[in-house]
Amino acid sequence: MSGCFPPVTDTSRIIGVGMNYYDALPVGVAAPAYPVFFTKFVFCLVGAYDPIEMPSESVAVDAEGELAIVIGRRGRRIPESSAIDHVLGCTVTNDVTVRDFQSSSAQWLQGKAWDSTTPLGPWIVPYEDVSPDARIRTMVDGVLVQDGCIDQMIFSVPKLISLISTFKTLEVGDVILTGTPAGNGHNRTPREYLTEGQTIEVSIEGVGFIRNVVTSG
């Protein structure tokens, strides 16, 4: 399949969250007291079934299956108690990360914001239709590499919305990438990075799935 565009607008802002799953924390590392936030740009996005462009400059490209939240109502300083009122719905994403560039700086931007690396889609599902214990799975060439549950988030969706809206106005169409469960290639022993020609699938129960082939970029 192809030609399925990301279900957001050209003016959407994309906010990512790092280290947001308990099961993904390294042994002995305490949960963060405050989320790690980073940004991506609209040009990072591709459709649910489009190719992912692997940068030729990197030898450490990694997959991160994630639940994405799409904002449906503008807001600033949104209380946690009413945060879900600002959600249009949920979709599936793969927060593809260029690890060698990410680790070269204290800022994550250069590891997260490459062109045509972040599939999103294929549609938006109402938030209330998604079970709080829905499973999120990532497969590489048919091999299960991530199998987590969204109730393992350290910072919940309402908490993330409330915190983000403290320092920026959330606009309709903005997207929040809520973090990835354990199992990404960077944290395996030995490390396992993506290679050209591999097929990556991310699925979330009650939301949908995306499938993308890794191509050279």
ZIBELWO-V503743 format. One record per backbone hydrogen bond with DSSP energy under -1.0 kcal/mol. CO is the residue of the C=O (numbers start at 1). NH is the residue of the N-H. If there is no record, write none. Layout:
BEGIN
<<CO | NH> <CO | NH>>
END
This chain:
BEGIN
<<6 | 8> <9 | 12> <13 | 175> <14 | 40> <15 | 177> <16 | 38> <20 | 154> <21 | 24> <22 | 25> <26 | 29> <36 | 18> <38 | 16> <41 | 44> <42 | 45> <43 | 116> <44 | 117> <44 | 118> <46 | 120> <47 | 50> <48 | 211> <52 | 215> <54 | 217> <55 | 58> <60 | 99> <61 | 194> <62 | 97> <64 | 95> <66 | 93> <67 | 178> <68 | 91> <69 | 176> <70 | 88> <70 | 89> <71 | 173> <75 | 170> <79 | 82> <82 | 85> <83 | 86> <84 | 87> <86 | 72> <86 | 73> <89 | 70> <90 | 125> <91 | 68> <92 | 121> <93 | 66> <94 | 96> <97 | 62> <97 | 99> <98 | 102> <99 | 103> <108 | 111> <109 | 112> <109 | 113> <111 | 98> <116 | 53> <118 | 46> <119 | 94> <121 | 92> <125 | 90> <126 | 129> <127 | 130> <131 | 134> <134 | 150> <135 | 205> <136 | 148> <137 | 203> <138 | 145> <138 | 146> <139 | 201> <140 | 143> <143 | 140> <146 | 138> <148 | 136> <149 | 152> <150 | 153> <152 | 22> <156 | 160> <157 | 161> <158 | 162> <159 | 163> <160 | 164> <161 | 165> <163 | 166> <164 | 167> <164 | 168> <165 | 77> <170 | 75> <171 | 174> <174 | 71> <175 | 15> <176 | 69> <177 | 17> <184 | 187> <185 | 188> <185 | 192> <195 | 198> <198 | 214> <199 | 141> <200 | 212> <201 | 139> <202 | 210> <203 | 137> <204 | 207> <204 | 208> <208 | 204> <210 | 202> <212 | 200> <213 | 52> <214 | 197> <215 | 54>>
END
